[in-house]
Amino acid sequence: MNLNRFRWLSQSLIGRMTVLSIVFLVLAIGWFAIVPYWSYATQEPLSMTTGRALEEVYRATSDDQVPLASLADSPLLKEVAAINDRFRLYVRHGTEEARMGEAPRYLAHATALSESFEATQTEPDRASTRFRIEEEDATTRVYFNRSADRDLYYEVGGITTPVDGVQDIFTAVNPMTFWITSRNPLIAGAGVLLIAFVVLLLAARSLRTLTRAVQSFDERTAERRLLPVEGLPTEVAYLVRAINEMIERVEQTHEEQELFLATAAHDLRTPMAVLRTRLEELPDSETKETLRDDTRRMSSLVDQLLRLMQIRTNRALTDQVDLVTVARDVVAERAPLSIDRGVDIELESEPKSLTVNGHAGLVGVAIANLVDNAISFSKPGDTLKVRVHGTGRVAVRDCGPGIPSSELERIFEPFAKNPPNRQGHGLGLAIVRAIMAAHGGEVSVRNLEGGGADFSLQFNDQSQPQPA
């Protein structure tokens, strides 16, 4: 048994509406269809026998392909006639007649009453009369119907002894009887089910419209930051408007925070430059070198914060950027640093060139941060590889200790460092992820067999690569 299906029914609005509709329909059919039929099928044996005899009459008169003479061959009517000496059955349908037992007693009375009733009707060619006559020996059922096609009269009486087993509910189940006693509730239930189904379809369609609107939400495009309200039902539109108001408040708060952070980082640049200048005027000492390193780290943090703000506020990333050229420039710029660390750095490229839509400076920052991160984890003699694939992927591999499995996802969060006591501010990889999100791509990392890590930048919007 799949428990997820039951969980979906309990959590989904459509699922709940479906369950409620089914429960309501089952209860309605049970009360208005099953209960009446059960009451009919479990009545006392004598009434049940009379009712079964009337069923045979209805079967013969409702189907033009069944002749009235077939009533004489009915096993039930034969058994009723055999155990009831005064049993009588008379049916006249148009020009056809069928009779078992005694002659009809009320044919003339029914015709006269029907004609009297006919004179008061707006449709004189249609009239009907139904009787239940309690006689000394038994109950007689009489029915007369006049129509433009042909008249129908039947009379059933003289039943004083019931047929054995006729009251058994399982043997008494008759589809025709069930339809006669329950057709109106069944038709109404089918109508309710159809209406509920239509309502569920409309609700599902409205929710799918909302889902498509949410999926089309693009935080990088200003005109599509709010969900569309047009075409949604009133109840769903209220929800969407509330969500849009929440988005506007969150966006306003986010812009205020970004403005504050950008302003603070920008205003720190001048004091940091003044501080570095004044430090250079101090005589050489161990304290001066310590202060210089601290100032350098503070300047690096300010630069990274400004770069992060630039990424978040930059919405125009439509330049054509050659990944091979950018990767080659980054490797060339980092070559002196890698030489100082005793680390070899290699560039491999499957295509000769591969252009993507984006911002050349930001793409360069993303690759450079990965290269800097790899150099910092490498030992003298290690080889660092930068490879550009034809699928729009740029991979940076190192020979370092790798990353613990528990840190593979958290490593891209701001201020996350591994190990925690490592130098830096933990913003480099967060900046890389922000750059890739702005370009509609993604960054990932995996540990390599034998040690080291493989960081990958996947750009999805690239042109046809040019073979090397």
N, C-alpha and C positions, 0 to 999 in steps of 0.2 A: 504494500500500500504506500503510495507516494504522499507523504505528509506535506510536501510543498504545495500540493494542490489545495489542501484544506487551509493551509496558511494563506494562500492567495485569496481564497474565498472570504476569509475572515478579515483580511486587510484591504482588499480591493473594494472600491465603491460599487463598481459594476457587479462584482461577485456578490456583495451583500444584497443589492437590488435583485439579482437573479435568484438567490436563495429565498428571499422574502416573497417574490412573485410565485415561485414554485410552491412554497408552503401555503400561500393564500389560495392558489389554484387547487391544490390537493384537498385542502379543507373545504373549499366551496363545492368541488365535485363530490366529495364525501357526504356533505350535508344535503346538497340539493339533488344528487343523482343516486349515489349508492344507498343512502338511508331510505329514500322512497322505494327503491327496488327491493331492498332487504325487507321493508315492511310488507311489500306485496308478496314476496316469495316466501315469507314465513307466516302468512295468515292461516287461520284454522282450515283443516283439510277440505271441508265442504265448499267454502268460498274459493279455495285454491283450485279445486276440481272444476268449478264453474268458470273461473278465470282462464284455465288452460283450454277449456272447450271454446271460449270466445277467441283465444289466440288462433286456434285452428280456423275459425271463421274469418278472422282478419287476414290470415295468411292467404286464404283462397280468394278473398274479394279484393285484395290489394295488388295482386299480380294477375294481369290479363292473360298470361301464359298458363295459369293454373285453372282448369275447369272446376266448376262447383261440384261436379260429380265426384271429384277426388276426395270430398269430405267423407264419403261412405267408406273409403279405404283407409282413413286415419286410424292407426292402432289405438290412440287415446279415446277417440269417439266410439270405437267399437267396444272398448272395455267399459266406458261409461254406460253405453246402451245395454251391455250384458248384465250389469249389476243394478240397473235402475229400470224397473218395468214401465214407468210412466215418463221416461225420458223422451223429450221432443226437441227437435232442432229443425228449423225451417229458415231457408235463406232464399231470397229472390234478388237477383242482381241484373237489372235490365230485363231481358227476355229469358234469362237462365233461372232455374229453380233447383233447389236441393232440399231433400226432406229425409229425416230419420225419426222414427217413432210416431207419436200422435200428431194430429193436424194442429196448425197454429191457432191460438185462441184470440189474439189481439190485433190481427192484421187490419181489420176494418176500423178499429178504434184508432190505431196509429195513423192510418191514412186520413181519417177525419180530422184529428188534431193537427196534423201537419198542414192540411188545407186551410184550416182556421188560422193557424199561425202564419201561413204564407201570405194571407191577405193584409197583414199588418207590416210586412217587410218591404224595404226599398228595392230588394231584388226578389221579385215574386217567383223566379225560376229556381231559387235555392231556398230550402227549408229543411230543418232536421228536428227530430224528436227522440228523446231517450227516456226509457222507463225502467224502474226497478220495482217489480210487483211482488209483494210478500203474499204467497198463497198458503193454504192450510198444510199442504204437503211439502212445498219447496219454494224457493225464490226463482222468479222468472225475469230474464233480462230481455228487453225489447229495444230495438233501435230502428229508426226510419230516417232516411236521408233522401231528399229530392234535389236533383241537379239537372242542368241542361243536357248532360250526357246521358245518364241513366239513373234510375232510382235504385236505392238499396234498402232492403228490409231484412232484418234477421230477428229470430226469436229463439231463445234457449231457456228451457225450464225442465222441471220434473226430476232434478237431481237431488236425491235424498241420501245416497250412499257415496262417500268419497272413494276415489281410486287410491289404492295402497301406494305409499312412497311418493305421492305427488308433492308432499310438503318438504321433502329433502332439498335443502338449498342447493346442493351440488348437482343433483339431477334435474332440479327445476330451473337451472340457469338457461335462459333462452335469449339469444341475442335480439330477437324481434321484440320480446317483452321488455327487455332492458331499454331498447330504443324508444318504445312507446311510452314507458314510464319516466324516462330520463332525458329525452331528446332536447327539451327546452333548456334544462340546466347545462347539458353538454354543449349546446350551441352557444349559450351565454359564456360558459367557461372557455370555449375556443376563442370567442371574441375578446375576452379579458386577456387570454394568453397572447393573442395577436397584438393587442394594444400594448401590453407590457413589453413584448419583443420589440415593437417599434420604438417605444420610449427608451429601452436599453440601447438600441442602435443609435438613436439621436444623442443620447448621453455619451456613448462611446465615441461617436463622431466628434462631439464637442470637445471631449477630453483629448482626442487625437489631434484636433486643431491646436489645442493649448500645448500639447507635447511638441508638435512641429514648431510652434512659435518659440518654445523654450530651447529646442535644439538649434534653432537659427540664431539664438542670442550670441552676439559677438561683442565682447567687451572692448575690442579694438576699434570698432566702428561706432561713432557717436550717435548716428541716426538710428541705430538698431539696438540701443541699450535698453529700451523699454519694450515690453511685450505688447503685441497688437491686441486691441479690444474688439475691433470690427469683426462681425460674423459670429461672435460667441453668444451663447444664451445669457440671459440676464444674471442668473445665479453665478455662472462661471465668470462673467464680466466683473462682478463685484470682487471676486477673488483676485482676478488679474489686476484690477485697479489698485487693490491693496498691496499686491506684490510690487507694482510699479512705484507706488509711493515709498515702499521700503527701499527699493533700488535707488531712488532719487536721494533718500536720506543717507543711505550707505555711501553713495557716490559723492555726496557733498562732504561727508565726514572724511572719506578717503582723500578727496582733493585737498581738504584743509590740512590733513596730516602730511601729504606729499609736499604741499607748499611750505609747511613749517620745516620739514626735513631738508628740502632743497635750499630754502633760505638759510637755515642754520649751517649747512655744509658749505654753501657759497660764501657766507660771511666769515667762516673760519679760515678761508684761504689766505686772506690778507694778514691776519694775526700770525698764521703759521709761517708765511713768508718773512714777516718782520722778525719772528722768533729765530728762524734759521739764520738770518743775516746777523743778528746780535750774537748768536752762538759762535759764529765764525770769528767774531772780534775777541772772544775769550782766549786766553792762553791755552796751549795744548795741555791736556791733562786727562786722567782716566774719567773724571766726572764729565768733562766736555764730550768725550766719546759716548758715554752713557746717555747724556742728554740728546746728543745728535741722533742716536739710534731711536730713542723715544719719539723725537720729533719726526723722524722719517716714518715711523709706524703710524703716528697720528695723521701725517699728510697722506699716507696711503689710504687710511680709513676714510678721510674726507673725499679723496678722489674716487674711491669705490662707491661711496654714498651718492655722489653727484652722478656717477655713471649709471647707477641703478635708477635714479630719478629720470635720467635721460631715456632709459629704456622704457620705463613705464609711461612716459608722456609722449613718446615718439609714436605717432600713428601712421606716418608715411614711410612704408618699407617697400617701395616699388622699384628701387634701383636694380640694375642687372649686376650681380656680383659673381665673379669667377672664383669658385672655391679653390681651384688649383693655384691660382695666382695669390690669393690671400694666404693660403697655407704655406706657400713658398716664402712669402714676405715674413710671416711669423717665424718660420724656422731660421731664416737669415738673421732676423733681429735677435733671436734667442741663442744663436750660435756662440757668441762670446761668453754668455753666462754658463752655457753647458760646458764650454772648454775650461772655464775656471773651476767647475765642479768635477772635471775629469769624466764627463758623461758624453757619449757619442749620440748625436741626434740625426736621424735619417728621415727623408721624405720620399714616399712612394705614391704614385698616382696611376690608376688604371686609365682614365681618360686624359687626353691632352688638355682639355678645358671642360668645365662644367659650370654653367651659370644658374643662379637661383635668384628669385626675387627677394630683395631685402636691403640691408644697410651694410655697406662694405666695412665701415668702421666697427660696427657692433659685431659682425661676424668675425672680424679679426680679434676683437676682445675675447670672444668666446673661445676661439682656438688657442689664443695666447694664454688664457687662464688655465686651460687644461695642460698646456705644455709647461707652464710655470709650476703647476701642481705636481706634474710628473717629475720634473727636475728636482724638486724639493724632496721627493721620496727616493731618488736614485742615489746609488753609491758610485764612487769612482770606478770606472771600467764598465759600467752598465751601458746598454744601448736603448735609446728611446726612439720609438718609431711613430711617425705621423703618416697616415695613409688615407688617400682620397679615393673612394669607391665610385663606380659609375652609377650607383643607385642613389647618389646624393648623400652618402654617409661619409663623415670624416671621423676617423678613429685615432686615438692617441693611446699608445701602449707603453707601459713602463715595466721595470723589473723590481719594483718595490715590494713591500711586505703584503700588499693587498689590503682589502677592507673587510672588517668583520661582517658577517651576513646580516646581523641585526642593524647595521649602520648603512646598508646599501641604499635605502630610500631616504633616510634622514640626513645623509651627507649633503643633500642639495638644499637643505633648509638654511635660512639665514643664521649666521653665528654658530653653525654646527661645525665642530672640528674633530678630527680623528688623527691621532689621539688628542684628548682634550687639552693637554699641556703643550700642544704644538704651537709654534709661533704663527702669527697672523690673526685675522679677525673673523674668519669663517664666512666671508662674503663672496669669495671668488667663484665657488660652484653655484651659489645662489644666483649670482649675476649671469652665469652661463645658462641656468635654467630659465631665467627671465628673458634672456635674449632669444632662446629657442622658442619659448611660448609666443613671443612677439612675432616670430617668423612662421608660426604655425607648425613648428617641428617639435622635437623632443630630444632630451639628453638621457642617456642611460649608462650604467656601469656594470661590469661583471668581473669577477676574479678569474685569472688565468691559471691553468694547470701549471704547477711548478713555480708559482709566485708571480706577483705583478697584477696590475689591473688594466682593463681595457675600457676607456671612456669613449662613447660614440655620440656624435651629433648627427641627427637624421633630419635632412631638409626634404620636405615633401613636394615643394613647388619648384621643380627644376626643369630645365630645357633638355633637349636631346644632347647627350655628351658627345664630344668630339674625340674619336679614338686617338690614342697616343701614337 
